[in-house]
């Protein structure tokens, strides 16, 4: 028995929050763009679909592992408007960006970098997690003698 557009939407939302763009992509094969759009509008009116709620949940789940730049990129890729991204990051990150970077670095690396090559490796890791160059330098300079030669 074929699942209706509404049933599929509710099933997706029962598993986790979705952004409007994500859900539109998942439902795209079950109806015309107009039908999908109408269903998404209905879900928003019912309070079942919210980009703001999705952004908050995403940031809460990922902030302990990623920097602000990575969080912004991932939310933008999922179709969340920029103003909601900024609010979600601001409201759902209790630690500062530097504190989060320190924590992530501490969990990944048992020892501070001992030479320029290791310093670069650890810096690349933090960069990939979405931390700024300034934050990376501060985290890695907290151990004397760690700066690259």
C-alpha positions as CSV (number, residue, x, y, z in Angstrom):
1,X,0.0,0.0,0.0
2,X,1.4,3.4,-1.0
3,X,2.2,5.8,1.7
4,X,0.5,9.2,1.4
5,X,2.4,12.5,1.3
6,X,1.1,13.4,4.8
7,X,1.9,10.0,6.3
8,X,5.5,10.1,4.9
9,X,6.0,13.6,6.3
10,X,4.8,12.6,9.7
11,X,7.0,9.5,9.7
12,X,10.0,11.6,8.9
13,X,9.2,14.2,11.6
14,X,8.6,11.4,14.1
15,X,12.2,10.3,13.7
16,X,13.8,13.8,14.1
17,X,13.3,17.5,13.4
18,X,13.8,18.4,9.7
19,X,14.2,21.7,8.0
20,X,11.6,22.6,5.4
21,X,14.1,22.1,2.6
22,X,15.2,18.7,3.8
23,X,11.6,17.5,4.1
24,X,10.7,18.9,0.7
25,X,13.6,16.9,-0.8
26,X,12.5,13.7,1.0
27,X,8.8,14.2,-0.1
28,X,9.6,15.3,-3.7
29,X,8.9,11.9,-5.3
30,X,5.5,11.5,-3.7
31,X,3.8,14.5,-5.3
32,X,4.0,17.6,-7.5
33,X,6.0,20.6,-6.2
34,X,2.7,22.3,-5.5
35,X,1.4,19.4,-3.5
36,X,4.6,19.1,-1.5
37,X,4.6,22.8,-0.8
38,X,1.0,22.8,0.4
39,X,1.8,19.8,2.7
40,X,4.8,21.6,4.1
41,X,2.8,24.8,4.7
42,X,0.1,22.7,6.5
43,X,2.8,21.1,8.7
44,X,4.2,24.6,9.6
45,X,0.6,25.8,10.4
46,X,0.1,22.8,12.7
47,X,3.4,23.5,14.4
48,X,4.9,20.2,13.3
49,X,7.6,21.7,11.1
50,X,9.9,24.5,12.1
51,X,13.2,25.6,10.7
52,X,14.0,27.4,14.0
53,X,13.3,24.3,16.0
54,X,15.4,22.2,13.6
55,X,18.3,24.7,13.8
56,X,18.1,24.7,17.7
57,X,18.1,20.8,17.8
58,X,20.9,20.5,15.3
59,X,23.2,23.0,17.2
60,X,22.5,21.4,20.5
61,X,23.4,18.0,19.1
62,X,26.5,19.1,17.2
63,X,28.0,22.0,19.1
64,X,30.2,19.8,21.3
65,X,31.9,18.5,18.1
66,X,32.0,21.5,15.7
67,X,32.9,25.1,15.6
68,X,30.5,27.9,14.6
69,X,31.7,28.0,10.9
70,X,31.0,24.3,10.4
71,X,27.6,24.6,12.2
72,X,26.7,27.6,10.0
73,X,27.7,25.7,6.8
74,X,25.8,22.5,7.7
75,X,22.6,24.4,8.6
76,X,22.8,26.5,5.4
77,X,23.2,23.3,3.4
78,X,20.0,22.1,4.9
79,X,18.1,25.2,3.8
80,X,17.9,27.1,7.1
81,X,17.7,30.9,6.7
82,X,20.8,32.8,7.9
83,X,19.0,34.8,10.6
84,X,17.8,31.5,12.2
85,X,21.3,30.0,12.0
86,X,22.8,32.9,14.0
87,X,20.1,32.8,16.6
88,X,20.4,29.0,17.0
89,X,24.1,29.1,17.5
90,X,23.9,32.0,20.0
91,X,21.1,30.5,22.0
92,X,22.3,26.9,22.1
93,X,26.1,27.1,22.7
94,X,26.8,27.5,26.4
95,X,30.5,27.4,26.1
96,X,32.5,30.0,24.1
97,X,34.0,29.0,20.8
98,X,37.5,28.8,22.4
99,X,36.2,26.6,25.3
100,X,34.6,24.2,22.7
101,X,37.8,24.1,20.6
102,X,39.9,23.3,23.7
103,X,37.5,20.5,24.8
104,X,37.4,19.0,21.3
105,X,41.2,19.2,21.0
106,X,41.7,17.7,24.5
107,X,39.4,14.7,23.6
108,X,41.1,14.0,20.3
109,X,44.8,14.5,21.2
110,X,46.3,13.2,24.4
111,X,49.4,15.3,24.0
112,X,50.1,18.8,22.7
113,X,52.0,19.0,19.4
114,X,55.7,18.3,19.7
115,X,56.9,19.6,16.3
116,X,55.7,21.7,13.4
117,X,54.3,18.7,11.5
118,X,52.2,17.6,14.5
119,X,51.1,21.2,15.1
120,X,49.9,21.4,11.5
121,X,48.1,18.1,11.8
122,X,46.2,19.2,14.9
123,X,45.5,22.6,13.4
124,X,44.0,20.9,10.3
125,X,41.8,18.7,12.5
126,X,40.4,21.8,14.3
127,X,40.0,23.6,11.0
128,X,38.0,20.8,9.6
129,X,35.7,21.0,12.7
130,X,34.9,24.6,11.8
131,X,37.1,26.6,14.1
132,X,38.7,29.9,13.0
133,X,42.4,30.3,12.5
134,X,42.5,32.7,15.5
135,X,40.9,30.1,17.8
136,X,43.2,27.3,16.5
137,X,46.2,29.4,17.2
138,X,45.0,30.2,20.7
139,X,44.3,26.5,21.5
140,X,47.6,25.3,20.2
141,X,49.7,28.1,21.7
142,X,48.5,27.3,25.2
143,X,51.2,24.7,25.3
144,X,54.6,26.5,25.4
145,X,56.9,25.8,22.5
146,X,54.2,24.4,20.3
147,X,54.2,27.0,17.6
148,X,55.5,25.9,14.2
149,X,59.2,26.7,13.7
